[in-house]
């Protein structure tokens, strides 16, 4: 997967199109991401020891990785890869050519 935890991404399709957020978690097997402040869902919860009140809780739901693009230097870009002399593979922004992983 070309997107990692901690990256800033922009949603390119769906109800939250145009919004940006930080990636909180990545599930490479299902190609889904959880992004801060994007795609809220409501869960009804019973009162428990931790949550005495119970009620409706809003939290982020996952988003398909194909519906987001990485944001580098304020603009969204596709992601490429480049091999360093040491043999390490790093991510590169296709639009500007700058290294994402330093």
Secondary structure, DSSP 8 states (H G I E B T S, - for coil): ----TT-EEEE-SSTTTT-EEEEEEEETTTTEEEETTSSEEEEEE---SS-SS-EEEEEE-EEEGGGEEEEETTEEE-EEEEE-TTS-EEEEETTT--BS--
